[in-house]
Structures are given as C-alpha cells and as structure tokens.
C-alpha cells in the first residue's frame, strides 16, 4: 500500500481543442486526499465540479466526455492518462472552455506539466480495486477482458487494413517510468477520409499534422514520421489508461483488448462496478472487502446526474 498523491504546485498551459478548434487555457492544481480527478469549468458562472467517473460519462464520438447538470468537459482521456500513468489520485483540472487542449496529440505534454509541478504524497493511504473474477465486454469480434493478476498489465491488439499499421500488439506492464517512456509520447491518429468527414460534421476543427498522425491510403502525411514503429497501438493503450481512470480507483488486474475503443473501454468500467462479486477493495487498513460500495470513494457511488 502507498499514500495518495497530488501535485506540489499548480501548473498551466494553453492550446487548441481537437474537435472544437477553440483556444483553451488549462490549469492543474493540487487537490485534498480522497478528492479524485475533478474538472472545473472556469468559463461559466456556475461552480459545478465534474468528477472523472463512469456515472458522469456522456455520449461522444471519438473522445471521452464527462458532464454534470448540463456542464460538460470534452476530450479528457489524454490528461487523465497522464494523471493515472504517473499515479496521481487527487487533482483539479481548471479549464476555460468545453474541451481540453490537444497539445501534440499525446499525453507527453501533460506529463511534462505534472513533473514540473512536482508530485507529493498525502496523509491518506491509497485503495485499490482488485479483480478476482474475469469480466468481458464484446462487440462482434471486438472485445476487452479484465482478469485476476498480481500486478496491473495491459495487452492491446489492433488490426487495420493499412500498410503502416496492419496488426499490432503491445504489452504494457504498469509503472510510471514505463508510461513516461513508452506510452505517453504516442499520438492520436486518423485516416484522411475520416478526418475530412469529421470536418464536414463540425468536428476535428483543431486537428492538424502538429497534433494528429494522418494516414493516407498507403502512407503517412506527417513529415516528421512516427515516434515508434507501433505508435498506433501504444496510443490505444494511452486512451485505455485514461478511460480506466473513470473507475475512480487504481485497479489490480490484467486487461486484454482486441480492436477495442472508447465505447468498449467505458462498457468495461461500468461492467466492473456492476459485477460486485468480481472484485475486492483492498483498503488502507490492509483488509479486503468484496464488492461493497460503501467502502468506495463517494465519487464512485454518487447517484448519476443527468444532463
């Protein structure tokens, strides 16, 4: 067991929203123990806080969105991945627009921000959600499974009919050092035809070759090339790490994902919390509770608030 963690001091950045194209100012601030990861919209008069939890998840295309009482925050998966990958439990994200900045399309700039702010331990022990029975969600030949394991690990497989991607597989053993080195720099990607379709539907307005890997029929439009030969599957792991933060607690278990995406990621999180017999809460008191919601942080058990 280890202590909960937050930032030592606030850090700030500005950038463009991937889908909205709007200019965004983002500040990360320390938060007290047991707060969780919480978004605050500074551009509206209400003081609504939106916790990153599956209860607050809202329907979206190609991104992760949370909202409470009509207040939404879009495209949060990369900053959540940075926080979860570095082991931060409590953090405020103050943003002055409906969408987070995309920056370079990866989690690396957010990692840099967090490391510049410093990570500090708090006077509260961390709890973990330990998987004790397998759980699977499936959509045709696409699926994602989580099963018992002594440590946290992700095996991800993607398969695209494109010469630069084809079938890629990557195994990520969870650690902050490995996340920073092997996962955080992997950028979001899309196919040229899909990008043009997004533009026609008013999405992807902030996308560019500076923040998105864009694939033509047989190549890559980005002149700087790939950061990793298998950057595509590494970015899918990055997205999954961010989406798994919607559990509200770190997990202990092994995930296998095949041709998955945000929708299946979210379905897995929801299925985990619904399958009370399939997990145990390992608490700071060194005791283990089987699927008892009263032992979970309030952010996980609050009644959903609908838009």
N, C-alpha and C positions, 0 to 999 in steps of 0.2 A: 504494500500500500504506500502511496505517496501523497503529499499535500497538494491541494488545489493550487492553480497558478493563474496569474493575470499579468498585465503589463506593469512595468515600473512607472512609466510616464506616458502621456498622450503623444501620439504621432499623427501626421497629417499628409494627405496627398490630394491632387486634383487630376481629373481625367475625363474621358468621354464614355457615356453609356453605350454598350454594344448595340442594343436594339433601338433605343430612343434617339441616340445621337446627341443627347443633351450634355452640357458641361456639368460635372459633378465634383463636389468637394466632400471628402471623406475624412473623418477624424476617428481614430481608435483610442478609447480611453479605458483606464483600469476600472474594474467593477468588483464589488464586495463578494466574499465567498457565497456560494450557492445561488448566484445570480443567473448563471448560464451565459449564453451568447445572445445579446439583445440589440436590436436595431431601433434607432430613434430618428424619425424624420424631422429635420430642423427647418424645413421649408414650409411647414404648415403650423397653424396656431394651436392645434391640439397637442397634448403632451403624451399621446399614446406611444407605448413601448411595444414592440413586436418581437417576441421571443422566437428564436430559431427552433421550432418544434413541429412535429408532424401534424399536430392539431391546428396549427396556423398555416399549413401549406395551402396554396391556392393554385387553381389550374393555370398552366402556362405552356407555351410552345418553346421547346429547345432551351429552357432555363429553369431555375428553381426560384419560386416566388413565395413569400410569406406575407400574411396580412391579418389585421385585426380591425373590426369596426370600420371597414372601408379604407383603411390606411394600409397600403401595400409597399413592399420593397422587393425589387426585381433583380435577378441575376446575381444571387448571393453565393453561389456554390464555390467560386474560387477563393473568396475571402474566408468562407467557412472552412475550406480545405486547409488554408494556411494556418488558421487558429487550431484546428483539430490536429493537423500534422505536426505542429510544434508543441502540442499538449497543453494549450490554454483552455481553462474551464470557464472563466468569467471575463466578459469583455463587452463594452458598449461600442457600437458602430453608429456614429452620428453622421448622417448624410443629408444633403440639402436638395435632393432630387429623388424621383421614384425608383431610380436604378443605380446600382453600384458602378463605379468606373471599371472599364475592362482593362485598362493599362496595356500590357503587352500580350494579353490573352492567356496568360498563365497565372500561377499563384506566386511566382518568384518575387514580384514587386511587393506583394503583401507580406511575404516572409521577410524581406529586407526591412520593411517598416517595423514589423514586430521586433526583430532583432535589434534595430536601432533604438526602439523604446525600452528594450530590456524585458526579461521575463523574471517575475518574482514569485516566490512561494507564499501561500497564505496560511492562516492558522486554522485550517479545516482540511480533514482528510478527504481524498477523492474516493468515490464509489464507482463500481464497475458493474456492467450488465454482462453476466457470464452465460453464454449459450450452453445448454445441457442436452438439447434435442434438436435435430436438424429441422430447418424451416426452408421452404422453397416457394417461389412465385414464378409463374411461367406465362409466356405469351407465344404460343406456337413453338417454334424451335428456339426462341429466345428465353433465357431463364437466369435466375440468380438464386443461389442457395447459401445459407449460413449454417455451419455445423460446429459441434464442440471441438475445441483445440486448446492447448495450454497457452498459446500466445495468439495475438491478432495477426492475421495474414490475409492477403487478397490475391487471388488468381483470376486474371481477366483475359478473355479471348474475344477478339473481334475478327470479322471476315467481310471484306468489301471487295467488290469486283473492280479493283483499280490496281494497276501495276505497282504503285508506290506503297500500297497497304497490303492487299491480299489478306492472308490470315496471320495475325499477330497475337502472341501470347506473352504475358508478363506476370511474374510472381513477385509481389511486394510484401516483405516482412516488415511489420510496423515498427518504425523508430524515427525520432525527429531527424537524426543525421541522414538516414536513408531518404526520408521525404525531401529534405532540402536538396540533396544531391541528385536524386534520380527521378523524382515525381514533380516537384514544384515548378521546374522550368518548362514543362511540356505545355504547348499552346493549344488553344481550341482550333478546330479545323472545320472546313466545309467544302462542298463541291460547287463549282462555279454556277451551274444551273440552279442549285438550291439557293445560293446567295442571291442571284437575280430574282428568284421567286420571293424571297424574304423582302427584298426592296420593294417589289410590287405590292406586298401586303403591309407595308409600313413598318417592317422590322429590319434588323440588321443595319440600321441607318448609320451607326457609328463604326461599323466594320470596315477594316482596311487591311492591307498587306502588312501593316505595322502591328496588328493585334490578332490576326487570323491567318492560319495556313489555308490557302485557297488552292484547290486541286482542279486542274483542267481535265480533259478526258484521259490524257496519258502522262501528265506531269504536274509540276508544282509551279505556281506563278510567283512565289516568294523568291527573290534573287538571293537572299541570304541562306536559303536551304533549310534543312532540318537540324534541330539541336541534338536529336537522337535518331538513329535509323528507325526505331519503333516508337517515335514520339506520339503517334496517334493512340496506341493502346495505353501508353503512360498517361495521356490526358484523360482517358476514360476512367482510369484509376483515380486521378485527381478529382474528377467530378463525383465519383462514388464516395470518396473520403468526405467531401463537402456535404453530400446528401445524407450520409450516415450520421453527421452531426445533428440531424433532426431528431435523433433518439434522445438527445439531452444528456446522455452519459456515454463515456467510452465503453466499447464492447470488448469482450474476450471471446474470440471465435475465429473460424476460417471461412471466408467468403469465396465462392466460385461464381463468376459471372460470365455468361456467354452471350455475346451480341446484345447486351443489355443497354439501358439508358436511364434518363432521369425518371421516367414513369415507373419502370420496374424497381429502381432504387427506392423510390418513395413507397411503393407497394410492399417492399421487403420491410422497411422500417415500420410501417403500420402493422404488418403481419406479426412482426416480433412482439410488439407491445400488446397485440391481441392474444398471442399464444402464451398465456401466463405460465403454462406448465413447461415451457421450453427454455426458460432462462431463470437464473438466480441473481439476486442482487448481492454482490459482495460489498459489505459496508465497512466503514471506518472502524467499527467495533470488532472487526475480524470475525463477525458472524455472517451467516449466509441465509438469505430469505428467498423462498421460491415464489416468484411472480406476485409479490404483494405490492400493489400500487401505493399503499400508504407509506411505504418506505422510499418511494421515489421523490425526486425534487418536485416542488409544486408546478414547475413549468411543464412537466410531463403529464400531470394528471388533471390540469385545469380543464374545465369544460370548454369545448371549441367555441370560438366566437366567429360567427359567420359575417361575411360582407353583405 
